[in-house]
Amino acid sequence: MLWYTGKRILQMIPVFFGATFLIYFMVFALPGDPIAALYGDRPPTEAVLEQVRARYNLDQPFIVQYLLYIGGLFTGDFGTTFSGRPVTDVMAAAFPITFRLAMLALLFEAFFGVLVGFIAGLRKGKLFDASALVVSLLLISVPTFVIGFILQYLFGVQWGLVRPTVSGEAPWSELVLPAVVLASVSFAYIVRLTRASVSDNLSADFVRTATAKGLSRRRVVTVHVLRNSLVPVVAFLGVDLGALMVGAIVTEGIFNINGVGGTVYKAITLGEGPTVVSFIAVMVIIFVLANLLVDLLYAALDPRIRYAK
Amino acid sequence: MKRSRIGMGAIALVAASALALTGCAAGDDEASSPSGDTSAIVSTNGSEPQNPLITTNTTETGGGKIATSLFAGLVSYDADGAIENEVAESIESDDATTWNVTLEEGWTFTNGEPVTSQSFVDAWNYGAKLSNAQSASYFFDNIVGYNAEADSELTGITVEDDTHFTVELIAPEADWPLRLGYTAYMPWPTVALEDIEAFGENPIGNGPYMLAEEEGSWNHEVGISLVTNPDYDGVRKPVNGGLEIKFYTDLDGAYADVQSGNLDVLDAVPDSAFETFESDFPDSAVNQPAAIFQGFNMPYYLEHWSGEEGKLRRAALSMSIDREQITDVIFQGTRTPATDFTSPVLDGYSDSLEGSEVLEFNPEEAKKLWAEADKISPYTGTFDIAYNSDGGHQAWVDAVINSVKNTLGIEATGKAYPTFAAALADRDANKLTGGTRAGWQGDYPSLYNFLAPLYTTGAGSNYEDYSSEEFDSTLAEGTKASTVEDAIAKYQDAQEILLEDLPTIPLWYSNVVGVSADTVSNVTFGWDSVPLYFAITKG
């Protein structure tokens, strides 16, 4: 197990370099001169433009720019934004907020998604099950930003229960509504996933065996059915953590949250290479670690899955 | 053109329908007390400044509105764009070339340092010096000693004593004092030059407001807190306790904040609320022309668009566009059809320049001119207008294209570029295949500022390389005029030349649209679309 974990962590090194190289290349390949665009229709003199380009190594060929960036990483220098702020500062401000948002969303979708899906699976064909299916279908088919705007309008403007936008410190309490919006689609998937898995497992051999052994219905359902039904759900949640961090872009925009999504979006449109690459590199690491965690959880949930050397 | 933040068009559209579905709340009527609480903090929207708050490097709106609150220059602008003396006691000249500036005594920076002639000279020299790479450096290019290719001192500025200095311009400029309220001309305390980075992060000014705290007032990407500067005694004396400028990446959220009373003043309205903002805020909605000119250019290097043929075609194009209808339908009346190349908020604006009928919708005449041009050389190919799709331009480009297509009966289409950078690259490299959107927001309230940077031969923002000796010399005559009135007359003459040549096809002026919650009153917008924050009362 330890060996397996170590191997997986070592695998992150080529993934990291591959991802940063590709992303840097893509940002570099974006058409247009980002520095000229920075000034809009009001260009400063060419001499000023050249100096600013040189400040961000944009006068160098791609490979030199990339190597300078990577070289900087080893000294803890992630580059600077076009406004002269260190990217590390921007990351330190943005990641905790998005992480809180994603965690809340993940908790919300995991808890309520499994709960609703579990009950629906046990009462297949009943009213609760039918309603859960309709609601989840609705959540999947309506785009997140529509849900976001409607909830923002109802809760924020119409009823005045919450602030329509999140303040700078983004405390947990203010993130609840955005997290619900962010979680809505995945919640619907988890409901359906859990429901299908539970209803499959209910007719599985090991459940029949457990019932035949004389175990109580409660024990059969919670330990045997639920535990086994969680394997696909956990797999989904692992992938979803990455999706949530990326998907936050729309939610963060609606609620004016200064998180990862908005920062990356802005940096891409500005052609700010170091910011884009640094952010995405960190997101790649989070994604890879989340997947590792999922793989390890598999073994805990299902003893048949073991990682040999 | 001050670059605005990128909106999400699709989201805005859906927001509009969401609002329509749920019904819209109308603002509550409430009589506001005229006096207000002089210690109340007014909250308003803003955006993260593009650069540290160094006044000579702040040429975009986000940083601009903060800088003008923190600093007081020689003059400031009133709501109509007229100048009033701030630090200056007088700015005088006999020949419009050598200007004598006298400062009022008693001005200090918030660190206690007195504002002297040197405070201005140091800041201007820093801004003009090439190796400092300041974006506003070209604002000093008319002062003797400026050099765009090498580091140099502004030798034209002579400090007589603490309250007197003279400025010698390279060429006469009758309305030079009009410029001096612009951000680039603010004075700096000596600490600025000791550590410019620290200064940009925590600027020390002499304006109506100052940072709420020494450190951390500017919470990056979140907002900035300003409080009233007790030592300030200029013409913009605040009647409130300070400003809380919150940064928004998306105007829809800001709009919801004003609707729910979490934000006092919003100096813009999201596209999605164009239709409803006047009924949402019946008492506080503002919708008036601003110093923002918009149009599109037809490059001369394209076949059919140069010489006599090009001139005919541009006139035909201009007359084939129904500006009234487009501003009504697409912009819900938040744009005003153009009648010249400047803006209605400026002194000297005219809606009756000779030749301005070319800006009126006239399909018959348009067809006639197009046919005349076809006699010189028959038109082939598709007509297109380039725009950046990250800037919310698609709707009006499509409308203009349709107007042209229906009137002239030619193939026409909008040409989308993914980003502003991509569109600018092709424009800069003379690789356009058709028209390109063009816009200009005034730096200071003068006709000259709307004409010189865009249409004089070789000017910085003259991307399409328009060149007319007649225009250049008429404009130069204007700058040499001994009075502002004479100058204006010449600038209008210069515009009549533009109306004939149409280097850009004027479309409309952006309106300043804004709303405020019933927590505040006396919200007036200045000529530059920024509310006069100091005059806002709360409580």
Interface residues (C-beta under 8 A of the other chain):
Chain A: L30 P31 G32 D33 P34 A36 A37 L38 Y39 G40 D41 R42 P43 P44 T45 A47 V48 Q51 V52 R55 F82 S83 G84 R85 D89 V90 A93 A94 P143 F145 V146 F149 I150 Q152 Y153 L154 G156 V157 Q158 G160 R163 P164 T165 S167 G168 V250 G253 I254 F255 N256 N258 G262 T263 K266 T269 L270 G271
Chain B: M1 K2 R3 I6 M8 A10 I11 V14 A15 A18 L19 L21 T22 A25 E48 P49 Q50 N51 P52 T59 E60 L130 S131 A133 Q134 S135 A136 S137 Y138 A148 E149 E197 N219 H220 E221 V222 G223 K246 F247 Y248 T249 D250 D252 G253 A254 A256 D257 Q259 S260 G261 N262 D390 Y417 P418 T419 F420 A421 A422 A423 L424 A425 D428 A438 G439 W440 P453 G460 S461 Y463
